[in-house]
Amino acid sequence: MKKANTFNKNYFVILAVAMGYPALIAVLYLLKVPCLFQHFLGIPCFGCGMTRALLSAVKLDFISAFKLHPMFWSVPILYIFLLKNGRLFSEKADKIILLLIASGFLINWVIQIII
């Protein structure tokens, strides 16, 4: 009985994060709030351009989405990963996928700083 109750609490938290984060980003985008990271530190954050890239992807303009943020494709994978409690495939495959995504964000960030 306790295990099922724990699952329900975890699932609620995961669902709240999965729904709350996009809602927060949408509100900030609609209010035209600039990237706080870039505003205060003077360099772009890891996700700068991601909102515009995802909006372009929703419009099926994948070329623009890739130009805005090449890692736009990773967001759905990360959400599925979050909703599945961090298990998509085997433990080793999951670690490799997360490592590749993190590396892609890091490489993109370094390129944005250089440019």
Secondary structure, 3 states (H helix, E strand, C coil): CHHHHHHHHHHHHHHHHHHHHHHHHHHHHHCCCCCHHHHHHCCCCCCCCHHHHHHHHHCCCHHHHHHHCCCCCHHHHHHHHHHCCCCCCCHHHHHHHHHHHHHHHHHHHHHHHHC
